[in-house]
Amino acid sequence: MNNLSAIGAIPGAMQSATGAMNRSVKSLEKDANVIARSSGLEARETVGALVDSRQQVLYTQAAAKIVKASDEMLQSIIDIRA
């Protein structure tokens, strides 16, 4: 990948990562509402919301790694150009 195509990939990666983070936040809000309305941990819906909330944390961590990698790539391109 040459420098110009690498620069072009950064906004797309950042946009995908921030979109994933936004979706995770919305899903976490839904899960929190399900858990708050639940009558106990035995309810299938509550267990599903708890599992999904953990999954959303993992998605957010993955998206944060994409943001970090994009930032590092941009810094390295700037260093090469300077």
Secondary structure, 3 states (H helix, E strand, C coil): CCHHHHHHHHHHHHHHHHHHHHHHHHHHHHHHHHHHHCCCCCCHHHHHHHHHHHHHHHHHHHHHHHHHHHHHHHHHHHHHHC
